[in-house]
Amino acid sequence: MQKVGFIGLGLMGGPMAANVVRAGLPLTVYNRTADKAEPLKKLGAAVAASPKEVAQNSETIITMLSDATAVETVLKGDDGVLAGAAAGLVLIDMSTVAPDQSQAIGAMLAEHDIKMLDAPVGGSTGPATEGTLSIVVGGDEAVFEAQKELLGVMGKDVFYLGPQGSGATMKMAFNLIVAAQMMSLAEAMLLAIKGGVSARVAGEILAGRNFSSGLIRRKVQNIVNADYTPAFPLKHMQKDLGLMVRTGDRLGVTLPATSATHQIFTAAKTRGHEDEDFAAVFSLLAEMAGLE
Ligand SMILES: NC(=O)c1ccc[n+]([C@@H]2O[C@H](COP(=O)([O-])OP(=O)(O)OC[C@H]3O[C@@H](n4cnc5c(N)ncnc54)[C@H](OP(=O)(O)O)[C@@H]3O)[C@@H](O)[C@H]2O)c1
């Protein structure tokens, strides 16, 4: 049976790794903050002391980390994946990184005979727990075919898109819509509330079938209940918006709405909302509008 490693047991990686172990695959996990590995240990996963030890025990390693810097950190160094990897290892990076960052990591791994797929995800902690993420994959097609079953344990819709970086490109595209919806929902709620409509009624109307989406229906609840417990931390959406703008720059694509949204998310992060859910962008706008 395929020996799998999983590095990065945060809000997303934790439940995704749990689905791998529940599917009956032998799993070795590592997380920088060790106590986040405890639930996986209870499910039967082996806990490694370093990314190197994960590599020594795995044929395929999945990374689900904050950003490209974190991915490089777990790969390099005396305790990194490269120090323990055998030639032929496959690395599936499911973190959200820019396409050019993913390609640079893939090129570095190729020098060590490690094959890489970029396989970022759509859907938050709910789909991660249920195993119903959307997964968009770039890399060698034969490698994808060999890993398809494993990806299917974590995602319901798994799309192969083309060469390394294609998954990351598509992730930029659909995350752009998520950010835009959140931003317009925050603005709409604020306009209604400051104009005298109660938050509950405004939320009910905006969550109604003529204006809504699954995302809006969920995020209305965050605003109405002023509950910003993170499902998708604001700091990660701020990072992702920066990656979208960077990708637009590289491709010569103007992204005016995304650029403005990035600025607002940067302010929200700076003003102390970084570890809250990204719906907390509403709090910043409310503050700017002088709303208590
Ligand atoms: N949450 C969502 O709804 C969602 C949806 C789609 C995609 N994503 C993307 O998925 C990725 C993970 O998101 P998340 O929500 O799971 O984030 P998270 O809860 O903040 O987890 C981040 C993970 O990265 C690790 N990490 C960060 N810097 C590191 C470093 N320098 N060295 C080693 N490990 C490091 C963290 O370790 P520690 O535990 O030690 O901090 C943790 O395991 C991000 O790229 C995010 O943009 C998130």
The ligand as an SDF file (V2000), in Angstrom:
LIG
                    3D

 48 52  0  0  0  0  0  0  0  0999 V2000
   -8.5390   27.7140    5.5380 N   0  0  0  0  0  0  0  0  0  0  0  0
   -9.1110   27.6820    4.3570 C   0  0  0  0  0  0  0  0  0  0  0  0
  -10.3320   27.8380    4.2270 O   0  0  0  0  0  0  0  0  0  0  0  0
   -8.2810   27.4380    3.1030 C   0  0  0  0  0  0  0  0  0  0  0  0
   -8.9720   27.0720    1.9300 C   0  0  0  0  0  0  0  0  0  0  0  0
   -8.2270   26.8250    0.7750 C   0  0  0  0  0  0  0  0  0  0  0  0
   -6.8460   26.9510    0.7730 C   0  0  0  0  0  0  0  0  0  0  0  0
   -6.2070   27.3390    1.9310 N   0  0  0  0  0  0  0  0  0  0  0  0
   -4.7320   27.4470    1.8730 C   0  0  0  0  0  0  0  0  0  0  0  0
   -4.2200   26.2710    2.4930 O   0  0  0  0  0  0  0  0  0  0  0  0
   -2.9920   26.5710    3.1710 C   0  0  0  0  0  0  0  0  0  0  0  0
   -3.1210   26.1910    4.6480 C   0  0  0  0  0  0  0  0  0  0  0  0
   -4.1850   26.9330    5.1860 O   0  0  0  0  0  0  0  0  0  0  0  0
   -4.7530   26.7060    6.6710 P   0  0  0  0  0  0  0  0  0  0  0  0
   -6.0460   27.4400    6.7210 O   0  0  0  0  0  0  0  0  0  0  0  0
   -4.6800   25.2670    7.0370 O   0  0  0  0  0  0  0  0  0  0  0  0
   -3.6570   27.5310    7.4960 O   0  0  0  0  0  0  0  0  0  0  0  0
   -3.1530   27.3740    9.0060 P   0  0  0  0  0  0  0  0  0  0  0  0
   -4.1930   26.7880    9.8840 O   0  0  0  0  0  0  0  0  0  0  0  0
   -2.5850   28.7200    9.3420 O   0  0  0  0  0  0  0  0  0  0  0  0
   -1.9640   26.3060    8.8650 O   0  0  0  0  0  0  0  0  0  0  0  0
   -0.7370   26.6420    8.3000 C   0  0  0  0  0  0  0  0  0  0  0  0
    0.2090   25.4750    8.4230 C   0  0  0  0  0  0  0  0  0  0  0  0
    1.5000   25.8530    7.9140 O   0  0  0  0  0  0  0  0  0  0  0  0
    2.4880   25.5850    8.9320 C   0  0  0  0  0  0  0  0  0  0  0  0
    3.6110   26.5130    8.7730 N   0  0  0  0  0  0  0  0  0  0  0  0
    3.5480   27.8470    8.5370 C   0  0  0  0  0  0  0  0  0  0  0  0
    4.7990   28.3610    8.4290 N   0  0  0  0  0  0  0  0  0  0  0  0
    5.6550   27.3170    8.5870 C   0  0  0  0  0  0  0  0  0  0  0  0
    7.0620   27.2010    8.5630 C   0  0  0  0  0  0  0  0  0  0  0  0
    7.8490   28.2560    8.3520 N   0  0  0  0  0  0  0  0  0  0  0  0
    7.6040   25.9740    8.7690 N   0  0  0  0  0  0  0  0  0  0  0  0
    6.8210   24.8890    8.9680 C   0  0  0  0  0  0  0  0  0  0  0  0
    5.4750   24.9320    8.9940 N   0  0  0  0  0  0  0  0  0  0  0  0
    4.8930   26.1320    8.8030 C   0  0  0  0  0  0  0  0  0  0  0  0
    1.7420   25.7580   10.2190 C   0  0  0  0  0  0  0  0  0  0  0  0
    2.4590   25.1730   11.2870 O   0  0  0  0  0  0  0  0  0  0  0  0
    2.1410   25.6220   12.8120 P   0  0  0  0  0  0  0  0  0  0  0  0
    0.9330   24.8300   13.2140 O   0  0  0  0  0  0  0  0  0  0  0  0
    3.3670   25.2840   13.5550 O   0  0  0  0  0  0  0  0  0  0  0  0
    1.8760   27.1190   12.7830 O   0  0  0  0  0  0  0  0  0  0  0  0
    0.4420   25.0180    9.8780 C   0  0  0  0  0  0  0  0  0  0  0  0
    0.6270   23.6320    9.9070 O   0  0  0  0  0  0  0  0  0  0  0  0
   -2.7190   28.0590    2.9270 C   0  0  0  0  0  0  0  0  0  0  0  0
   -1.8790   28.1810    1.7980 O   0  0  0  0  0  0  0  0  0  0  0  0
   -4.1070   28.6200    2.6230 C   0  0  0  0  0  0  0  0  0  0  0  0
   -4.0290   29.7830    1.8230 O   0  0  0  0  0  0  0  0  0  0  0  0
   -6.8960   27.5630    3.0950 C   0  0  0  0  0  0  0  0  0  0  0  0
  1  2  1  0
  2  3  2  0
  2  4  1  0
  4  5  1  0
  4 48  2  0
  5  6  2  0
  6  7  1  0
  7  8  2  0
  8  9  1  0
  8 48  1  0
  9 10  1  0
  9 46  1  0
 10 11  1  0
 11 12  1  0
 11 44  1  0
 12 13  1  0
 13 14  1  0
 14 15  2  0
 14 16  1  0
 14 17  1  0
 17 18  1  0
 18 19  2  0
 18 20  1  0
 18 21  1  0
 21 22  1  0
 22 23  1  0
 23 24  1  0
 23 42  1  0
 24 25  1  0
 25 26  1  0
 25 36  1  0
 26 27  1  0
 26 35  1  0
 27 28  2  0
 28 29  1  0
 29 30  1  0
 29 35  2  0
 30 31  1  0
 30 32  2  0
 32 33  1  0
 33 34  2  0
 34 35  1  0
 36 37  1  0
 36 42  1  0
 37 38  1  0
 38 39  2  0
 38 40  1  0
 38 41  1  0
 42 43  1  0
 44 45  1  0
 44 46  1  0
 46 47  1  0
M  CHG  2   8   1  16  -1
M  END
$$$$
